[in-house]
Amino acid sequence: MNKETEIKLRASRATLTALRDHPLLKKRNKSGWEQRELFNQYFDTPERDLAMAKVALRLRRDGDQVIQTLKTRGQSVAGLSERNEWDWTLAKAKLDLKKLDDSCWPAALAELDKKQLQPIFTTDFVRQRAEIAWGRGKARVVIEAALDLGKVIAGEGEEEICELELELRQGEPDALLELAAELAADLALMPCDISKAERGYRLFDAGSYSLSLPAPVLSGETSLDDGVAALAWHLLGSSQRLAEQYRFNGHWRLLGEWLEQLVGLRALLGSLGQAAPRASSHDLRVLLDELLHDWRPRLQAGQLDEQVRKGAPAQFAAELEGTRWGLFSLSASRWLLARGWTVGRNNRGNRQGAAPLGNWLPTLIADEGAALQLKRYVQQPEDLAEQLPRIERLLVWLRLAREVLDVPEVDRLYGELNKLAELAHQAIDPEVLAARKAQALAIGSLKAWRQLVK
């Protein structure tokens, strides 16, 4: 068994061509580019049992070789994935079911009749690969770079494969992200953790691509630093999956959910006080604020204007043709992997980062809730929009870490605060002002609010 650590980056044909001659790869290319044609047939049961178990099974023809491969889904966060992989060289292009024994076959599929396995889709592409190596401090880094161009075909449906795949052979995972970020500063590269197998399943069944990532599991004993890492990885990874699916199908709802993850990430960065010195996140916040500055007004305009909604896929495609989204995604991944918010903080910040969430989070909500001054906005509802950043800071923690709070009606508190945020975004008229006033009163009457904001 091999453990595969890689990152996939969606690209255009022009970008693939440019990558071959990119100075960074050219300088570190130790092998030259080698070209292969790879023909891949994926298998599953009619009920797609393997897909549900996060398993991919394929036969690959690589020149004269036939290779049977089984992959199981490991960790995959924000485009950087780790998977277990088993390979067997076969004499002919036919599945060898005897290879799929208890040493590799998932326990969840132990009762499956493997004779039900049948071809589902193909992924055929031309791969240009090279060994990229360099010294990084005292360590040596070796990465296989692969430029893949071809098609996924499932029945009558097909989708182009056009991507850069970077697989770690030697060194630390941060080296993958470092190389990817340096390339993304010059070329449009979109981190994308959807595998070729997932694309095939998505074509086979449009609803099979899961947008949701497992929610972080936090407790009162979780430190603030660990909580920040878990929540930020979740928000970033979710934003990338939503971006990929919106690019694929253009459903307006997905664009709104994509923006929600970015708003949540920005609010999270702004809630940490001395645990995250502002200098440590400055560059990341600049990139994120630029995205929000452009896309928030478009989403708000699209709520009332069908023409804006119809034009949004083309605008999003233009976004992906630039470098901003890929550079932000990869920079954020590097920052999270290195726990960049801990860099340069003082002893008080270190103590705050080590504080258990069960102590830190109620204090944050109490402070932010008191500063929100709900009673003021009962009297002056026209000024509520100025409090949106504070409301969003409350919302991101209540959405993703509410289980840490031992208070009644916390779900309802999140829902009512979310309504207040929506009203704060709306253009002012007498009806909206009355609704803002009523919503502020409703939140102030909740048990959870009264207990948390004493």
Secondary structure, 3 states (H helix, E strand, C coil): CEEEEEEEEECCHHHHHHHHCCHHHHHHECCCCEEEEEEEEEEECCCCHHHHCCEEEEEEEECCEEEEEEEEEEEEECCEEEEEEEEEEECCCCCCHHHCCCCCCCHHHCCCCHHHCEEEEEEEEEEEEEEEEEEECCEEEEEEEEEEEEEEEECCEEEEEEEEEEEEEECCHHHHHHHHHHHHCCCCCEECCCCHHHHHHHHHCHHHCCCCCCCCCCCCCCEHHHHHHHHHHHHHHHHHHHHHHHHHHCCHHHHHHHHHHHHHHHHHHHCCHHHCCHHHHHHHHHHHHHHHHHHHHHHHHHCCCHHHHHHHHHHHHHHHHCCHHHHHHHHHHHHHHCCHHHCCCCHHHHHHHHCEHHHHHHHHHHHHHHHHCHHHHHHCHHHHHHHHHHHHHHHHHHHHCHHHCCCCCHHHHHHHHHHHHHHHHCCCCHHHHHHHHHHHHHHHCCHHHHHHCC
